[in-house]
Amino acid sequence: MDDLIKELRLSGYGTHLSNLFIGFIGSILYADDICLISHSCFGLQKMLDICYNYGVTWDILFNLVKSHLITFGGSTPKATLQLNNDTLGWSSKVKYLGLYLTSGANFKIDLNG
């Protein structure tokens, strides 16, 4: 997975602090769980494409049932994003590493869902 992190970092997409891609912000990886963070739908789609191509190279299939899109601090975009040529759905709440993240203006993290 180090190669995937490197590809995501070198792509220039994702969340940045000044001119630096922060691996802990632009992408969070723990075991086989991946969280991509981008300030734009365009950038997020490019990061999804990198993950898809990495998966093709290393024979990895991403689980679309467990793959969700969420936005924080605003309304849900009208953008359609894809992984494995399948459209991902926008969610108002997602579970990542046992934490429930809720979208909207009042971003919330909850342990109980």
N, C-alpha and C positions, 0 to 999 in steps of 0.2 A: 504494500500500500504506500510505501515511501515514494515510489515512482509516480503514483497518482497524485499525491500531495505536491510533488515537484512540478508535474505537468500543470496542475491547477494554478500554482504560484506563478509559473513562467508565462501563463496565458495572459496575465494582466487583468483578468476579470475577477469579480468577487469584491469583498469589502476591503478597503484600504485604510490605513492610518498614515496620513501624509502621503508619501510615495511608496510606502512599504506594504506589501501583502502580508498580512498577519495570518499564519497558518491556523492559529486558534480562533480567528475571526472569519476569514474567508472560507475555511472549511474546517469542520470538526469531525474527526474520525476516531472511533473507539471500536476495536475489534472489527466487526463487519457492518457497523452502523455509521452512516455518513450523513452529515448535515452540511449543505451548501448554503452560503450566505452571500447575497449580492444586493446592491442598491438599485439594480435595474433588472427588468425581465429579460432584456437582451443579453446582459452579462450572465444571468442565471441559465439561460438557454445554452449559451456557449459552454458553461461549466458542465451542464448536463450532457452536452455532446462529447466533451472530453471524457466524462465517466463512461458513456456508452462505448466510445472507441476503445477505451482501456479495457472494458469488459469483453469486447470482441477479440482483442489481442490476447487476453488471458483467460478466455472462456468463462467469463463471469456473467451471470444473468442477475439483473437487479429486479427485486420483487416489486411489481407495480402496485400490489395491494397495500404494501407498507410504505409506498412513496407518496408523499403529500406536498402540496404547496401551501404556504401560509404567508401572510403579510402582517407587518407590525407598524402601527402608527398611521394607518390610512385605510382606505377602502380597498376591497379586492380588485385587482386589475382585471381588465377585460382580455388580457393576453392569454394565448393558448401556448402552453409549454409541453414539450414532448421528451420522453425517454424511451429508448427501444422502439421508436416510431409509434408509440402509444401516447395519447394525451393524458397528462397528469391532472388530477382534480384539485381545486382550491378547497381548503378546509378552514374552519374557524377555530379548531383546536387540534393539536397533534401531540402525540406522546413520543418523547425522545429520551432514551436512557432512563426510563421510569418517571420522567417529569412531564407534566402536561403543560403545554404552551398554548396560550389563548391569544388570538389576534385582536386587532382593534386599537383604538386610541389608548385604552388602558391595558397595556401589555401585562400579562399575569402568568406566573409560574405556580403550579399547584402540584402537590404530591398525590392527591386523591382523585384527580380528574374532575 
